[in-house]
């Protein structure tokens, strides 16, 4: 019996010795880190955490988080170590999370805050660099970790409020990366937090449209217009909605509203001209095309569409000619048709051709006008 007791005592002493030895490795790794020997610290903490006892010791994970954070911080002066340590920030973040998880002392749980704050900032900076270079995937993958850390700190009373900027950059990068579900989640979260940035609504509107969620798409437009009546981007989205629905009467009102907000935008005059054309308000349509050209003298679409409007008027006269039996009246109509084609339609089409010489619609329209005016030499030049 005495021999058995001695064996148990010996085993206990051995276990304690091993535990102290592994704790000693953790302390050594911490010392290596403070001495600038980061590679050695990485190796030592890895050895220590191979022991099951160390995996429930918070300090071991806290030291690991600090070491991998340091590897990232020293990536320029120690690139070899950094290049052989993939996902450095992820490992650091997860180590801090683990330290929090295994810590039983509520006060000491907050020891991870400083490290997590730093890692969250590093993710954010990496995301900004990628976003600036239009690398949406890398930007998103970094920003989502910033958001994760922010939520963790807030949930565990280590931050007073949610970091709305984290959600904002996730929303933007997710949208550009075409992860519309994630863009919507972040955008709706920002709305619930009272974020006043108007772009939140523009991104949500476009995301719902891409997802084909018609009701939410329309409701978000309505909500955005109510909150931000002077936001031209949201107004444009409302205009596009009415264009999709072909609600001409509402479009006229909304386009006039948009012109007041953005009078130097030629596309608004062009769009309003199209609306007037559909409503049979030809004179008003011509006026809007003229205003579009006045704002932008090289506006191809305005020249071309105005020319087509004159051409259509000429074709209306052709229909009257086909029904006219009186020669004198026929000749009067013929003169009117030629005047519309030669004096109105042709100069506009030639200007449009000058602006876009490879546009097939312009070439086709010019050939037809040349043919009707019997200008065959000019017609041949277009065929070369």
C-alpha positions in Angstrom: 0.0 0.0 0.0 2.8 2.4 0.9 4.5 1.6 -2.4 1.2 2.5 -4.2 1.0 5.8 -2.4 4.5 6.6 -3.2 3.8 5.9 -6.9 0.9 8.2 -6.9 2.9 11.0 -5.2 5.8 10.4 -7.7 3.4 10.6 -10.6 1.8 13.8 -9.2 5.2 15.4 -8.8 6.1 14.4 -12.3 2.9 15.9 -13.7 3.5 19.1 -11.8 7.0 19.2 -13.1 5.8 18.8 -16.7 3.2 21.5 -16.2 5.7 23.9 -14.7 8.1 23.1 -17.5 5.4 23.9 -20.1 4.5 27.1 -18.2 8.2 27.9 -18.2 8.1 27.6 -22.1 5.2 30.1 -22.2 7.2 32.5 -20.0 10.3 31.9 -22.2 8.3 32.7 -25.3 7.0 35.9 -23.7 10.6 36.8 -22.8 11.8 36.0 -26.4 9.1 38.3 -27.7 10.1 41.2 -25.4 13.7 40.6 -26.5 12.9 40.9 -30.1 13.5 37.2 -30.8 10.1 36.8 -32.5 11.0 33.6 -34.5 12.2 31.9 -31.4 9.1 33.0 -29.5 6.9 31.5 -32.2 8.7 28.2 -32.0 8.6 28.1 -28.2 4.9 29.0 -27.9 4.1 26.3 -30.5 5.9 23.7 -28.4 4.2 24.8 -25.2 0.7 24.6 -26.7 1.3 21.0 -27.8 0.6 20.2 -24.2 -3.0 19.8 -23.3 -2.6 21.5 -19.9 -1.4 24.7 -21.7 -4.4 24.8 -23.9 -6.5 25.7 -20.9 -4.1 28.3 -19.6 -5.2 31.7 -20.8 -1.7 33.2 -20.7 -0.5 30.7 -23.3 -3.1 31.9 -25.8 -2.6 35.5 -24.9 1.2 35.2 -25.5 0.5 33.4 -28.8 -1.8 36.2 -29.9 0.9 38.8 -29.0 3.6 36.8 -30.9 1.6 36.5 -34.1 0.6 40.1 -33.9 4.3 41.0 -33.7 5.1 38.9 -36.7 2.6 41.0 -38.7 3.9 44.2 -37.2 7.5 43.3 -38.2 6.6 42.0 -41.6 8.8 44.6 -43.4 11.9 44.1 -41.3 11.5 40.4 -41.0 9.8 39.5 -44.2 11.2 35.9 -44.2 9.4 35.0 -41.0 6.2 36.8 -42.2 6.2 35.0 -45.5 6.5 31.6 -43.8 3.6 32.4 -41.5 0.4 32.5 -43.5 -2.8 34.1 -42.0 -0.8 35.8 -39.3 -3.6 38.1 -38.2 -6.2 35.3 -38.3 -4.0 33.2 -35.9 -3.5 36.2 -33.6 -7.2 37.0 -33.5 -8.2 33.4 -32.8 -5.6 33.1 -30.1 -7.0 36.1 -28.3 -10.5 34.7 -28.7 -9.3 31.4 -27.1 -7.6 33.3 -24.3 -10.9 35.0 -23.5 -12.8 31.7 -23.7 -10.6 29.7 -21.3 -10.1 32.6 -18.8 -12.3 32.1 -15.7 -11.5 35.4 -14.0 -13.9 38.0 -15.3 -11.5 40.8 -14.7 -8.6 39.1 -16.5 -10.8 38.3 -19.5 -10.4 41.9 -20.6 -6.6 41.4 -21.0 -7.3 40.5 -24.7 -8.7 44.0 -25.5 -5.4 45.7 -26.3 -4.3 43.0 -28.7 -7.7 42.7 -30.4 -8.0 46.4 -30.9 -4.6 46.4 -32.6 -5.5 43.4 -34.8 -8.8 44.9 -35.8 -7.0 48.1 -36.9 -4.5 46.1 -38.9 -7.3 44.3 -40.7 -9.0 47.6 -41.4 -5.8 49.1 -42.8 -5.2 46.1 -45.0 -8.8 46.3 -46.2 -8.4 50.0 -47.1 -5.3 49.4 -49.1 -7.1 46.6 -51.1 -10.2 48.7 -51.5 -8.1 51.6 -52.9 -6.8 49.2 -55.5 -10.3 47.9 -56.3 -9.4 44.5 -54.9 -12.8 43.9 -53.5 -12.3 40.3 -52.4 -9.2 41.1 -50.3 -10.9 44.2 -48.9 -14.0 42.3 -47.9 -12.1 39.5 -46.3 -10.2 41.9 -44.1 -13.1 44.2 -43.3 -15.3 41.3 -42.2 -12.7 40.4 -39.5 -12.7 44.1 -38.4 -16.4 43.8 -37.9 -16.1 40.4 -36.1 -13.7 41.9 -33.6 -15.8 45.0 -33.1 -18.9 42.9 -32.4 -16.9 40.7 -30.0 -15.6 43.6 -28.0 -19.0 45.2 -27.8 -20.8 42.0 -26.9 -18.3 41.4 -24.1 -18.4 44.9 -22.6 -14.9 45.9 -23.8 -16.2 48.6 -26.1 -18.9 51.1 -25.3 -20.6 51.1 -28.7 -20.6 49.2 -32.0 -18.1 50.4 -34.6 -20.4 51.6 -37.4 -17.4 52.2 -39.6 -16.6 48.5 -39.6 -20.1 47.7 -40.9 -19.9 50.5 -43.4 -16.7 49.2 -45.1 -18.1 45.7 -45.0 -21.2 46.9 -46.8 -19.2 48.8 -49.5 -16.7 46.0 -50.1 -19.4 43.3 -50.1 -21.4 45.2 -52.6 -18.5 45.7 -55.0 -17.5 42.0 -54.5 -21.1 41.2 -55.4 -21.9 39.5 -52.1 -25.2 41.3 -52.0 -26.6 39.3 -49.0 -23.7 40.5 -46.8 -24.0 44.1 -48.2 -27.7 44.0 -47.2 -27.0 42.6 -43.7 -24.4 45.4 -43.1 -26.6 48.1 -44.6 -29.6 47.1 -42.6 -27.5 47.0 -39.4 -26.3 50.5 -40.1 -29.9 51.7 -40.6 -30.9 50.1 -37.3 -28.0 51.9 -35.6 -29.2 55.2 -37.0 -26.3 55.8 -39.4 -27.1 58.9 -41.4 -24.8 58.3 -44.4 -27.0 58.6 -47.5 -24.9 56.0 -49.4 -26.2 53.3 -47.1 -29.5 53.7 -48.9 -28.0 53.8 -52.4 -26.1 50.5 -51.7 -29.2 48.9 -50.2 -31.4 49.9 -53.1 -28.9 48.5 -55.6 -28.4 45.3 -53.6 -32.1 44.6 -53.3 -32.4 45.2 -57.1 -29.6 42.8 -57.8 -31.2 40.2 -55.6 -34.6 40.7 -57.4 -36.3 41.6 -54.1 -38.8 43.9 -55.7 -40.8 45.0 -52.6 -37.8 45.8 -50.5 -36.2 47.5 -53.5 -39.2 49.8 -53.9 -39.7 50.4 -50.2 -36.0 51.4 -49.7 -36.3 53.9 -52.5 -39.4 55.4 -51.0 -37.8 55.5 -47.5 -34.6 57.0 -48.9 -36.4 59.7 -50.8 -38.4 60.6 -47.7 -35.3 60.9 -45.6 -33.1 62.6 -48.2 -35.3 64.5 -50.7 -32.3 66.4 -52.1 -30.1 63.4 -52.7 -29.7 63.2 -56.5 -28.5 59.6 -56.5 -31.6 58.3 -54.7 -33.8 60.4 -57.0 -32.1 58.9 -60.0 -32.9 55.4 -58.6 -36.5 56.5 -58.2 -36.6 57.8 -61.8 -35.2 54.4 -63.0 -37.9 52.6 -61.1 -40.6 54.7 -62.8 -38.8 54.1 -66.1 -39.0 50.3 -65.4 -42.7 50.7 -64.7 -43.2 53.0 -67.7 -45.1 55.5 -65.4 -44.7 58.5 -67.8 -46.8 61.0 -65.8 -44.8 60.5 -62.6 -41.5 60.5 -64.6 -42.2 64.0 -65.9 -42.6 65.3 -62.4 -39.5 63.5 -61.0 -37.3 64.5 -63.9 -38.2 68.2 -63.5 -37.4 67.8 -59.8 -34.1 66.2 -60.7 -33.2 69.0 -63.1 -33.7 71.6 -60.3 -31.2 69.7 -58.2 -28.7 69.0 -61.1 -29.3 71.5 -63.9 -25.9 70.7 -65.6 -26.8 67.1 -66.2 -27.6 66.6 -69.9 -28.9 63.1 -69.5 -31.8 64.5 -67.4 -32.9 66.8 -70.3 -32.5 63.8 -72.7 -34.7 61.6 -70.5 -37.3 64.3 -70.1 -37.3 64.8 -73.9 -38.1 61.1 -74.3 -40.9 61.4 -71.8 -42.4 64.4 -73.7 -42.0 62.4 -77.0 -44.0 59.5 -75.6 -46.7 61.9 -74.4 -46.9 63.5 -77.8 -45.5 66.8 -76.6 -43.1 67.2 -79.5 -42.3 70.9 -79.1 -41.4 70.3 -75.4 -39.2 67.4 -76.5 -37.3 69.5 -79.0 -36.7 72.1 -76.3 -35.3 69.5 -73.9 -33.0 68.1 -76.6 -31.8 71.7 -77.2 -31.1 72.2 -73.5 -29.2 68.9 -73.4 -27.0 70.1 -76.3 -26.6 73.5 -74.7 -25.2 71.8 -71.5 -23.1 69.4 -73.5 -22.4 70.4 -77.1 -20.9 67.0 -78.0 -23.8 65.0 -76.6 -24.3 62.4 -79.3 -27.6 60.9 -78.0 -29.3 64.3 -78.0 -28.4 65.0 -81.7 -29.3 61.5 -82.8 -32.7 61.4 -80.9 -33.7 64.9 -82.0 -32.9 63.9 -85.6 -35.1 60.8 -85.3 -37.9 62.9 -83.9 -37.7 65.1 -87.0 -37.4 62.0 -89.2 -40.6 60.6 -87.7 -42.4 63.8 -88.4 -41.3 63.6 -92.0 -42.6 60.0 -92.1 -46.0 61.2 -90.8 -46.1 63.6 -93.8 -45.2 60.6 -96.1 -48.3 58.8 -94.8 -50.4 61.8 -95.7 -48.8 61.9 -99.2 -49.8 58.3 -99.7 -53.4 59.2 -99.0 -53.5 62.4 -101.0 -55.1 62.4 -104.5 -54.8 66.2 -105.1 -51.6 66.9 -107.0 -51.1 70.4 -105.6 -51.6 69.3 -102.1 -49.3 66.4 -102.7 -46.6 68.7 -103.9 -47.0 70.9 -100.8 -46.7 67.9 -98.6 -43.6 66.7 -100.5 -42.0 70.1 -100.1 -42.6 70.0 -96.3 -41.2 66.4 -96.1 -38.0 67.4 -98.0 -37.6 70.5 -95.8 -37.8 68.4 -92.6 -35.4 65.9 -94.0 -32.8 68.2 -95.5 -33.0 71.2 -93.2 -33.7 69.6 -89.8 -33.0 65.8 -89.8 -29.9 65.7 -92.0 -27.7 68.3 -90.2 -28.4 66.6 -86.8 -27.6 63.1 -88.2 -24.4 64.4 -89.8 -23.4 65.9 -86.4 -24.2 62.7 -84.7 -22.1 60.8 -87.3 -19.2 63.2 -86.7 -19.4 62.4 -83.0 -19.8 58.6 -83.4 -18.7 57.6 -86.9 -18.9 53.9 -86.1 -22.4 53.9 -84.7 -24.5 51.6 -86.9 -27.8 53.3 -86.1 -26.5 56.6 -87.2 -25.1 55.2 -90.4 -28.3 53.4 -91.2 -30.4 56.5 -90.6 -28.1 58.7 -92.7 -28.3 56.2 -95.6 -32.0 56.3 -95.5 -32.2 60.1 -95.4 -29.7 60.4 -98.3 -31.7 57.9 -100.3 -35.0 59.8 -99.7 -33.3 63.0 -100.7 -31.6 61.3 -103.7 -28.2 62.2 -102.4 -26.6 59.0 -103.8 -23.0 60.2 -103.9 -23.1 60.9 -100.1 -24.8 57.6 -99.6 -22.0 55.7 -101.4 -19.4 57.4 -99.2 -20.9 55.8 -96.2 -20.7 52.4 -97.8 -16.9 52.6 -98.3 
